[in-house]
Amino acid sequence: MNVEIGFKHCDPAGIVFYPRYAEMVNDVVEHWFKHGLGVDFDRLHRVRRIAIPTVKLNCEFRAPSRLSETLVASLKVVAAGRSSLALRVDFDGQDEQPRVEAEVKLVFVDIETMKPMEIPADLRQSMQAYSAC
């Protein structure tokens, strides 16, 4: 997935303001659910009644990204537990230089009870194609 760095992402120095990467990570995850796993967030939340809150986010900033650049984002499944999912989301410049490496942990929860639930079998099966192992 390509991410175009716009004015909204940048601080006055013209580089990406670090909290914006958290939004970009979420955008990549949402894109992956829709295009990789075949279930968009609307269907996941409103129809299937499943939420996937982030419970952990760790970012390592390798190099600055600047206004008007295009970053290439990639996603891999690092681990899938009973109800949790660990993902690795990387952002590289078009020069292939790493910019940000992020690890995000999501937990599948029932929207009605807000209690952890087992990852649905159809999603777990689709996730296998994205495994880093």
C-alpha positions in Angstrom: 0.0 0.0 0.0 1.3 3.4 -0.9 1.0 6.4 1.5 1.3 9.8 0.1 2.7 12.2 2.7 0.5 15.3 2.8 0.5 18.6 4.7 -1.8 17.0 7.3 1.0 14.6 8.3 3.8 17.1 8.8 5.1 19.5 11.4 6.4 23.0 10.6 9.7 21.5 9.5 8.0 19.6 6.7 8.7 16.1 8.2 6.1 13.6 9.4 5.0 14.4 13.0 5.5 11.1 14.8 1.9 10.6 16.1 0.7 10.6 12.5 2.4 7.2 12.1 -0.1 5.7 14.5 -2.9 6.9 12.2 -1.0 5.5 9.2 -0.6 2.1 10.9 -4.4 2.0 11.5 -5.0 2.9 7.9 -2.8 0.1 6.7 -4.6 -2.4 9.1 -8.0 -1.2 7.9 -6.9 -1.5 4.3 -5.6 -5.0 5.0 -8.9 -6.1 6.6 -10.9 -4.8 3.6 -8.6 -5.9 0.7 -6.6 -8.7 2.2 -9.1 -10.4 4.5 -12.2 -9.5 2.6 -14.1 -7.8 5.5 -14.2 -4.0 5.8 -14.5 -2.3 9.2 -18.1 -1.4 8.6 -19.1 -5.0 8.1 -16.7 -6.2 10.9 -18.2 -3.7 13.4 -21.8 -3.2 12.4 -22.7 -6.5 10.9 -20.4 -9.1 12.6 -20.4 -7.0 15.9 -16.6 -7.4 16.3 -14.2 -4.7 17.5 -10.4 -5.0 17.2 -8.9 -2.4 19.6 -5.2 -1.8 19.6 -3.7 -2.9 23.0 -0.1 -2.3 22.2 1.8 -0.2 19.7 5.6 0.1 19.4 7.3 2.2 16.8 10.9 2.5 15.8 11.7 5.6 13.8 14.6 4.9 11.3 14.6 8.1 9.1 12.4 11.1 8.6 9.7 11.2 5.9 9.0 14.5 4.2 6.1 16.3 2.7 5.2 15.0 -0.9 7.1 11.7 -0.5 5.3 8.4 -1.0 5.9 5.7 1.5 5.5 2.0 0.8 3.7 0.2 3.6 3.8 -3.5 4.2 2.1 -5.7 6.7 2.9 -9.2 8.1 1.2 -11.3 10.7 3.8 -12.0 13.4 1.6 -14.1 15.7 -2.1 -15.1 16.1 -3.3 -16.2 19.5 -6.8 -17.3 20.5 -8.1 -13.7 20.6 -5.1 -11.5 19.8 -3.2 -10.7 16.7 0.4 -9.3 16.4 1.2 -7.5 13.2 4.3 -5.9 11.8 3.8 -2.8 9.7 6.8 -1.2 8.0 7.0 2.0 6.1 9.8 2.4 3.6 10.7 5.3 1.3 10.6 4.7 -2.4 14.4 4.5 -2.2 13.7 1.4 -0.1 15.2 3.1 3.0 13.3 2.0 6.2 11.4 4.9 7.7 9.3 3.4 10.5 8.9 -0.1 11.8 5.8 -0.7 13.9 4.5 -3.6 15.9 0.8 -3.5 16.8 -1.2 -5.9 18.9 -5.0 -6.1 18.3 -7.5 -8.0 20.4 -10.8 -9.3 18.9 -13.7 -8.4 21.2 -17.4 -8.8 21.2 -18.9 -5.4 20.8 -21.8 -6.1 23.1 -19.8 -7.4 26.0 -16.4 -5.9 25.2 -14.9 -9.2 26.2 -12.2 -10.9 24.2 -13.4 -13.5 21.7 -11.8 -16.1 19.5 -10.5 -14.9 16.2 -13.2 -16.0 13.7 -12.1 -19.1 11.7 -12.6 -17.4 8.3 -10.4 -14.5 9.2 -7.8 -16.8 10.8 -7.6 -18.8 7.6 -7.2 -15.6 5.4 -4.5 -14.3 7.7 -2.2 -17.3 7.0 -1.3 -15.8 3.6 0.3 -12.8 5.5 2.3 -14.8 8.1 5.9 -13.7 8.6 6.8 -17.3 9.7 
